[in-house]
Amino acid sequence: MDARDVGGRVGSLIWPGGRSDLWVISSELLDDPAHVGVSLPRHDVDIEVRAKPCVGGSVGGPWLQELARLRSAQCATCVPAAFATPVPAGVSSRDGAPLTCAGVTTYKAIKVAGVAPAETVAIFGIGGLGHLALKYARIAGGFTIGVDIEDEKLAMATELGADHVVNARDVDPVEAIQRLGGADVAVALAASPASFDQAYRSLRRGGRLVCVALPADNGSLTLPIFDTVINGKTVIGSIVGTRNDLADVFRLHAAGRTTVISVERKLDEVSEAFADVLAGKVPAPVVFQF
């Protein structure tokens, strides 16, 4: 940031240490995308960026374990100005919070996959991350396949422009995708080792599997060596992107290229929201208003 950005609205990257479909924003700051709080442990904690000589704007904060380090009486934490990304005027707080996590994470996944125009991209897991991954794959020029086990999420994928959808509860997604010619890229966003395996087996020759989700208990993925070598398949690990990636995510959203779908809940409904997320009852990110 340069001097003219001090005091402006900014966003910052977050640490992907928890579930990525829950965010918190402040109702009094709803129309100000600079005021984005992520997994706040206390409703009175504000996140500010401080640059020389003094105060900058509020930013998207880190995950719960980072914010939990704040003293109970403290109202702000400092974010290095070099890692605070200005938020365009066209990005609301409600959209800005998920974009600093799900947005930059899936943007990076599509970026490292090297999606080329007319390639087929299968998104395994349509939800907080998956609905944005679909948009970024389409922006890159790919034909998209949405894979999930919930009809509501597949309907959302269709509304967002998916070329095909597959209900993995009803049919074998590997067979369904291979009938379409196989995937050039498969992005694994469902926290299930079985889904990772299906994503790999859906690849065509020269395909790339991008692993993003983190299954519980450090689930494993077993790869057939002959198939991987002879068919030139690649497995890539991808976590959140860089500050430059976040700037791209903000610019794309401000230009109307992406759509953030979210479900709003009140802060006192947090326990029910967690239960609904774990049960797969919500199709999109949960944004808490308080």
Rosetta blueprint (number, residue, H / E / L):
1 M L
2 D L
3 A H
4 R H
5 D H
6 V L
7 G L
8 G L
9 R L
10 V E
11 G E
12 S E
13 L L
14 I L
15 W L
16 P L
17 G L
18 G L
19 R L
20 S L
21 D L
22 L E
23 W E
24 V E
25 I E
26 S L
27 S H
28 E H
29 L H
30 L L
31 D L
32 D L
33 P L
34 A L
35 H L
36 V E
37 G E
38 V L
39 S L
40 L L
41 P L
42 R L
43 H L
44 D L
45 V L
46 D L
47 I L
48 E E
49 V E
50 R E
51 A L
52 K L
53 P L
54 C L
55 V E
56 G E
57 G E
58 S E
59 V L
60 G L
61 G L
62 P L
63 W L
64 L H
65 Q H
66 E H
67 L H
68 A L
69 R L
70 L L
71 R L
72 S L
73 A L
74 Q L
75 C L
76 A L
77 T L
78 C L
79 V L
80 P L
81 A H
82 A H
83 F H
84 A E
85 T E
86 P E
87 V L
88 P L
89 A L
90 G L
91 V L
92 S L
93 S H
94 R H
95 D H
96 G H
97 A H
98 P H
99 L H
100 T H
101 C H
102 A H
103 G H
104 V H
105 T H
106 T H
107 Y H
108 K H
109 A H
110 I H
111 K H
112 V H
113 A H
114 G L
115 V L
116 A L
117 P L
118 A L
119 E L
120 T E
121 V E
122 A E
123 I E
124 F E
125 G L
126 I L
127 G L
128 G L
129 L L
130 G H
131 H H
132 L H
133 A H
134 L H
135 K H
136 Y H
137 A H
138 R H
139 I H
140 A L
141 G L
142 G L
143 F E
144 T E
145 I E
146 G E
147 V E
148 D E
149 I L
150 E L
151 D H
152 E H
153 K H
154 L H
155 A H
156 M H
157 A H
158 T H
159 E H
160 L L
161 G L
162 A L
163 D L
164 H E
165 V E
166 V E
167 N E
168 A L
169 R L
170 D L
171 V L
172 D L
173 P H
174 V H
175 E H
176 A H
177 I H
178 Q H
179 R H
180 L L
181 G L
182 G L
183 A E
184 D E
185 V E
186 A E
187 V E
188 A E
189 L L
190 A L
191 A L
192 S L
193 P H
194 A H
195 S H
196 F H
197 D H
198 Q H
199 A H
200 Y H
201 R H
202 S L
203 L E
204 R E
205 R E
206 G E
207 G E
208 R E
209 L E
210 V E
211 C E
212 V L
213 A L
214 L L
215 P L
216 A H
217 D H
218 N H
219 G L
220 S L
221 L L
222 T L
223 L L
224 P L
225 I H
226 F H
227 D H
228 T H
229 V H
230 I H
231 N L
232 G L
233 K L
234 T E
235 V E
236 I E
237 G E
238 S L
239 I L
240 V L
241 G L
242 T L
243 R H
244 N H
245 D H
246 L H
247 A H
248 D H
249 V H
250 F H
251 R H
252 L H
253 H H
254 A H
255 A L
256 G L
257 R L
258 T L
259 T L
260 V L
261 I L
262 S L
263 V E
264 E E
265 R E
266 K E
267 L H
268 D H
269 E H
270 V H
271 S H
272 E H
273 A H
274 F H
275 A H
276 D H
277 V H
278 L H
279 A L
280 G L
281 K L
282 V L
283 P L
284 A L
285 P L
286 V E
287 V E
288 F E
289 Q E
290 F L
